[in-house]
């Protein structure tokens, strides 16, 4: 079997950080995140790269009215009220022109019209499956809303990336019953295991930072059939963004990615790279340059070992045929 190179992006704009900070505190970063989407689409088109865009359902909307028309009647009753996004949706701007922080229908259309790109769901409301107060019924309603607004734009959303990588056996069963066929699992490492916000400790974050630069034995992955029946296309590595204070260590960060890409290509395994477009909002040029070097190495693996660029859905379909 040929090695598989999968890229997935968590496309959220403000919905991914709204419970942590108001958009007025980082509005420029969100606007730059929109520019990053455009730059990434252009790059993927030029390099013939397949990518999965896991998109918050509300972003499909061009207007607040459209988003509310698809919003579920049953909503999560999070114990921490800050996690509930619907009050913010009600207070958002009228449309994408006046409020480019909460709506992105035009960008969704750009992705949909670009060859080799898969639109997937990141749930309708950036739903948290492991936070106290949520329920299977509310999650099912959220996924139904996500699929509804996707279909309104001519897309059947069969792949799912769980916000904050929070999932359980129960949430996987709900996703399966909602028509999802493929999801992104977490790397096989303690620091990346699913957990609520309270479980994401400083120790876990420190280990994730170390893992991005440590030149250890490369992890190799495979597409798995989960007990739920869904295909698990597990993440291999988070593409940590450029930071000036860590720039001297970037050769280590690149070598870490290269080593795992090479191992996957040689063994016929999976290398699954993921990040948020917003991660590129600062230092866009440096982040794109780093990604170009990753893609250069992929093309070397493509020539030497016939490694293939795939979306999550394509990787699952290939696994199903083997």
C-alpha positions, 0 to 999 in steps of 0.5 A: 500500500502506498503512503498517505499524506493527509492535511486537515484544517480546523476552519473556525475564525472566531468560533474556535476562541470565543469562549477564551477571549472576545473578538475585539481582543484579536480582531486583526488576527481573525482578519489575517486568518481569512487571508491565510485561508485564501493563501492556503487555497492558492498554495494547495491549488498550485501544488495539487495538494488534497486537503480537508477543511473541517468547517464550523457550520455557522461559517457556511452562512453569509448572514445571521438570518441564514445561520439562525435558520439552520441552528438546532432547537435543542442546544447544549446546556454547558455548565460553564455558560461561557461555552454557549455560542448562541448568545453571541450568534444572536448579537453578531453582525447582520452579514459577512460584510459587516461581520467577517469574524463570525460568517464566511460563506464567501470563503467556504465557496472558494474552498468548495470551488477549488479542486482536490479540497474536501469540505468537512464538518467541525460541528455546527457551533464548535460543539464540545463533546466532553464538557459538563452539561452537553448531551448526546441529544444536543450533539445529534441536533448540532450535527444535523444542523451542520449537515443541513447548512452544508447540504444547502451549499451543495455539500454532503459533509461525511468527515468530522473533526471534533472541536478541541479534539474532544470525543468519546465512544458515545459521541462517535456513535452519535456521529455515525448515526448522523451520517458521518463516516470518517473522523480525525483521531488523536495521536497515540501519545498521552499528551494528545488524549481527549479531555475536557478543558480542565484536563488540558493541563500545563504538563500536557501543553509542555509535552506537546511543545517538546514533541514538536521539536524532539528528534525521537523515533518517528511515529507511524499511523494507519487508518483504523476502523473504530469500534463505532464503525467509523474510519479513524484517520488519526492525526500525526502532527500539529503544525505548530506555527512560527514564533520568533523566539523559537525560530532558531529551533525551526530546523528541528521542527522541520526535521521532526515532520520530515522524519515522520513523512519519510517513515510513512512513505517507506512503510505505506503508512499515514502521515496526517498533518493538521492546524488551524488557518488562524495559526498562520495569521501572524507571520503568514510569510514565514508559516507559508515558507515552512509549509512549502518546505514540508510540501517539497519533502512530500513531493520527494516522497511522492517521487521515491515511494509513490506517496499520495496526497489525500483528503480524510475521506479519500484515505478512508475510502482507500483503506476500505478497499484494502 
